[in-house]
Amino acid sequence: MPKPQDQQERDRLLAEGSAAYRQYISAEVLSGHATADALGLGATDFFCLNLLSLAGPLTAGELAQRTGLTTGATTRMIDRLEDAGFVRRGRHRSDRRQVIVEVAGGRQDEMDAVLEPVRRHMFEVFQRYDTDQVRVLLDYFSHAAPALLAAVKELEARRSAQARA
């Protein structure tokens, strides 16, 4: 348990860091938009492609759930990504009625080239930190992502409740 003075210092840093965190989130979003644009994609399509590359093959329904899109919008997004050669559709192994969407891989070299500036600049940032600090940063990422997703669920539940009222 932190000492009271350490806790006060941490709380002060967190309060002061709010703007820095918001600037980081904004830069992350802008980076995603620029990357998507460089690939000829919309931001949501690029976001879906990232989800697929992280999770592996998903059904269209799973993609709809993870992106927050309607099933119709998800189908149109899959169509665009498939037409552009980023994904392919296949049949589910155990339930042939379901369609599985997976990264096609044919444009991976192009994606790597587009992502190179972000990777390079972020690598430079991480070079500022020692091994233990990098562990802390990676620990933060692994805990921050589920926390942000939990906040998304709360916001969606709130919106649903307001719509029903």
N, C-alpha and C positions, 0 to 999 in steps of 0.2 A: 504494500500500500504506500502511495507517495506521501512524503512529508507535506504538511499544510503549505509551507512556503513553495515547495516544488509544484504542488497542485495549483496554487495561485499563479505561479509563473506559466504553467501549462495553459491554464484558462485564459491568461492575458494573451499568450501567443496565439491561441485558437481564435480569440476574438479579433486580434489584429490580422490574422491570416485569412479571415473570411474573404476579403477582397482578392487576395492572391489566389485563393481556391477558385473563386468565380472567374477570374481571368484565365486560369488554367482550363476550366471547363469550357469557356468560350473559345479558347485557342484549339482545344480538342475538337469541338464541333466544327470550327472553321477548317481545320486540317482534314476532317472527314469529308466536308463538302468539296474542298479543293481536290482531294484524292479521287472522289467520285467523279467530279467534272473531268479530271485528266484521263479517266478511263471511259468517258462518254456515258456515265451513269448518273442517275439521280441519287441523292443522299440516302433515301430509303432503300433503293436497290443495292447500293454499296453496303449498307448496314446489314441487309439480308445475306449478302455474299459473305460478309465477315462472320455472321452467326453460323452459316453453313460450314465455313472453314474451321470454326472452333468446335462445333458440335458434331460434325459429320452429317451423313444423310438424315433428312427429316421429312416427315410427311408434310403436305401442304397445310393441313390443319395445325400441325405443330409450329410451322413457320408463322401462320396467322396468329397463333397464341403468343409466340415469342416476340413478334414485331408489333402486336397490338392492332394489326390491320384486319379488315373484314376478309372473309374468305374470297369474295370477288376481287378485291384489291390485291390480295395475295396471289391469286391466279394470274392476274394481269402482270404483276411484278415478275412472277416466274416466267411468263411468256417473254417478257422483255429480256430477262437475263439469259434465257435459253436462245432466243434469236441472236443475241450478242455473243453467244458461245461461252458464257461463263458457267452455266449450269446445264445439267441434263436431267431428264425425268426417267424414272425406271419404275418397275413394279416392286411392291413390297414382297419380301421373300415368303412370309407366312400368310399374308392376306393380299391376294392378287388384285383385289378391288382398289386397294390404296396405292396412291402414287407417291414414290419417294423422290425427293429432289436432292441432288448432290452436286458439288463443285465439279465442273468438267475438267479443269486443269489445263486445258489447251492454251489458255491465256496467262498462265502463271508467270512466265518471263516478263510479260508486259506489266503485270501487277507488281512484280518485284521491282521493276525499273521505276514505276510510279511511286512506290512506297520507299524507295531508297533515300530520298532527302529526309523524310521523317525519321526513318531508322537511324540515319547517320547523325542527325542533330540530337535525337534523344540519346543515342549512345554517348555523345559528347557530354550530355547532362549527367548521365550515370557514371561517367568517368570521374566526376568530381567527388564521388563517395567511395568510402572503403567497403570492404566485403560485408561487414556487419551492418553498415548503413544501407547497403543495397538489399540485404535480407529484410530490414525494416520496411523499406519501400515496397518490396514485393509482398510482404505480409500485409501492408496497407492495401495494395491493389486487390489481394485475394479476399480481404474483408470488406473493402469499400464497394466492390461490385455487387455482392448480395445485399448490402445495406441500401444502395441506390435502387436496386430492383424491388426491395421491400417498400421503399418510399413510392415507387411507381404503382405498386399494387394498392397502397393506401389512397393515392390520388385517384386511381381508377374506381375504387370502391366508393369514394366520396362523390365522384361524378355520377356514378350509377345511382346512388341514393338520391342525389339531387334531381336526376332525371325522373325517378319514380315519384318524387314528391309533388 
